[in-house]
Amino acid sequence: MTLMTGKATALRTTLADGAGPLLVAGAHDGLTAVLAEQAGFGAVWASSFEISAAAALPDASLLGMGEYLTATRQMNDAVTVPVIADCDTGFGNNLNVVHAVQQYEAAGVAAVCFEDKHFPKLNSFAGQGQDLVSAEEFAGKIEAAKKAQRDPDFVVIARTETLIAGGTVDQALERSHAYADAGADALLIHSKDRTPERVVEFLRRWDRRLPAVVVPTTYFDWSAAAAWEAGAAVVIFANQGLRATVTATRSTLDHIVNNGSSAELEGSIASVKEIFGIQKLDQWLAYE
């Protein structure tokens, strides 16, 4: 069995076993992916927001598929858990979606996620640019994605931005059923509400037709256990690691500038030896 097939199969099996919520952490490079795996997350979300932020660029389709793919491949190579690639709108039309599926699957990624907004897209938490394509057009993208995959266990996640765009739960359900009919393997319902009520209503009425994915970024008081009880199979903590990194790095560097040394910090930051461990330096040196 190839690594590619193994990871896709592992993800699909986890989605089907009903043993509890799959916890997924956002990452943007091999290092952050390894930290997510070491923390105990069952999968990594190759976040377009995080990858863009790592380049100090907005999440607005400024980077191309090749740049996202390179970052995602590094994450996938660094960990043993499945990687789910955040592929935004599919980088264009149906042909771009087909190309994306072929390239990400060849890289060993277990799943891709496409959303039903127009290309180029803007981050869901921005105050504008949240227009959706028609349900028919996006269902066509999902059909194209499923036809393009070679590994039958490769997972295609359809993400509806209906609630992000100001739509209703009824509209989100209508779109989601169309995407399920088109062959999607899982459904991501996204919301920037401050509470999970509308997501809970969606999940109740969705009735587990497909595994449901939630991203409690703005309604962060909602626990993974509560999400599972409500009907979610996957809970993605999409950007908390990046945000923590910004806070910690800024604080550390500010301290060094203000104090002229890192002496007071050395006991609270990772040692060089710890970084060697994450890099598996000893294993690499053994090859010599």
N, C-alpha and C positions, 0 to 999 in steps of 0.2 A: 504494500500500500504506500502510495506517495505521501509526502508531507502535506501536499495540497489536499488530497482526498481525505487524509486523516483529520485535518482541522475542520474542513467543511462538514464531514460526517459527525465529528464531535459536537459542533454547534447545532446541527440539525437534531441530533439525539437529545441534547440538553433541552431544546425547545419543545420536544415531544414528550419528555419523560414526566413532566408535571411534578417534579420533586421540590420545587421552590423557585424563587426568582433568580434569574441570571443577572448578576451585578457586573456592570461594564463601566470602565473608566476611560475618559477621554485622554488622548496622548497626542504628541506631535513629532516624536522622534524615538529612536531605539531606547534611549535612556529612560524617558518617561513611560514607555511601554513596559520596560523591565520593572520599574518601580511599581506600576499597577499590578503586574503579575505577582511580585513579591508581597504586596499588601494583601493578596488573596482574591482579587477580582477574577472572575471566570472568563473574561474576554476584554479586548481592548477596542475602543472606538477611535479610529483614525480620523480625528475631528478636523474638518476643513477650517473651522474657526481657529483652532489651536495652530494648525499648520500655517495659516495666514498670519496669525499673530507672531509666530516664531520668525517670520520674515518681516515683521513690523509693518504689515500691510492689512487693510481692512478685509473682512470676509465678504467680498463683493465680486467674486469670479475674476479676480485680477490674476491669480496664478492659473497656469494651465494644467491640464490633466497630467502631463509628464511630471510636473513638480509635485503634485499631490501623490502621484503613484510612487515616485522615488521615496518620499517620506514614509509612505505606507509600507513599502517593501522593506525598508530598514526596520520598522516596527515589527513586521511579521517575522523577519529573520532573527530578531532579538529575543522572541518569546516563544513559549510552547503552547500558549492558549490561543484560541481563535482571534483573528482580527476582523473587525467589521469596518468597512471603508465608507466614510461619509462622502458620497459622490455628488452632493448638491443636486442639480437638475439633470445631471448626466452629461454635462459639458456641451450641450447643444441639442441636436435633433436625434431621431432614432438611430441614425448611423453612428453618431458619437456614443450613444448608449451601448450599442453592439460592440464598438471598439473598446469601450471602458470595461465591459464584462469580460471580454477576451483577455485584455491585458491584466486586470486585477486577478482573474482566476489563474492565469499563467504565473503570476507572482506568488501564488500560494495563499492568497487572501480567502477567508472563509465565506464572506458575505459582502454585498454592496447595498447601499441604501440610496434611493433616488427620491427627490421631493417634487411636488406638483406645482412649483412656481415657474415663472418665465426665466429664461436664460438671457442675459446674465442676472444672477440673483443677488440679493442683499441679505445679510444676516437677519434671522427671524426676530431678533430683539431690537433691530433698528426701527425707527419710527415711520419708515416709508418703504416703498419698493416691494410690497408684499402681494402683488397681483398673481393670481393663479392662472394656469393654462386650463383649458376645458378638461373635464373628466375624461372625455373620449380621447383627447390627444395624449393625456398621461397614461391612460390604460394601454394605448398603443405602444408607449415606451416600455411598459412592463412586459407586454407580449414580446416585443423585440428583444428585451433583456433575457427572457426565459428561453427564447429560441437560440440565443447566442451561446449559452453556457454549454460546456462539454461535460463537466462533472455533474451527474444528476443530483448530488447532495449540495452543490453550491446554492447559497441562499440569496434570494433577491427580496429586499425589504422595500415596501412602498410607504412613503411618508406623506401624509396629508397635512398641509399647512392651512387648512380651512379655518380653524379657530384663530390662528395667527393673523389671518387676513380679515378677521371680523365676521366670519360666517357662523352659522349655528351648528349645534350638535346634529340636527337632522341632516344638514348639508354635508357635514363630515362623514356621517354614516353612509349617505348615498354615494359619495365619492369612494369611500373605503370598500363598499361592497362591489363597486365597479372594478376596483383594482384587484380585489380577490378573484373576481370572475376572470380577470385577465391573466391570472396565474401567480400573483404575488405569494411568497412563502410566509411573510409576516407583515404586520401593519404597524407603522409608527404614528401615533396620534400626538401632535405637538401643540403646546399651549404656552402663552406667556401670561396667563392669569396668575394672580397672587395666591389663589387657593385652587385645590384640585377638583372642585365640584363638577365642572363640566367634563373633565376627563373621566371622573368616576361615572357620570351619567353615560358617557360614550361607551365605556367598558361594560357597563351593565347591559346596555342594549346591543352591543356587539356580540355578546354571549359567546366569546371565545371561538368565533368562526375561524380565525387564524391567530397564532401567537401575537399578542399586542405588546408594543414597545412604548415606554414612556420616558420622558426626560424632565425630571422635576428640578429645573434650574430656578424658576421664579417661585414655585410653590414648594420650597425646600423643606418645609416642616413635615411633608408627607413622606413617611418612611418606606423603605423597600418592602417591609412586611405588610404595611397597609396597602401598598400598590398591588402586591401579590394577592391579597385577600379580595381586592376590588376586581381582579381579573387580568392584571398585567403579568406577562411572562418574563419581560426584560426591563430592567431599570438602568438607564444610562446616566452616570454622573459625568456630564460631557465636558466640563471645563474647570472644575474645582481645583484640579491639580495645577493647571496653568495659572489660575488666579493666586493660588498659594505660593507658587514659584515667584511670581512678580512681587508679592509682599515680602517674602523672605529675602530675595536677592536685593531688592531695593534697600531694605533695612540693613543688611550686611554691608553693602557698599557705602551707604551713607555713614555707617559707624566708622568704617576704615578711613574715609575722607575726613571725618570730624576728629578722629583720634590719632590718626597717623600710623596705626598698626591694627592687626587683627587679633592681638594677644588676648583680649577679653572674650573673643568669640570662639576661639579654637575648641573649647570644650563643648560647644553647642552646634557646631557645623560638622559635616561629614569629613572624615579624614581622607587623605590621599589613598591610604591603604583600603579604605572602604570603596573608593571609586575603582581601584584596581580589581576588587572583588566583583563589582558590577560588570566591569569590562571582561571578566574571566581571564585576566592576564596570565595567571599560572597555566591555564589550559593552553593558551596560545604559545607560551614559551616552551611548553612540552613538545610542541611540533618541531622545535629546533634540535 
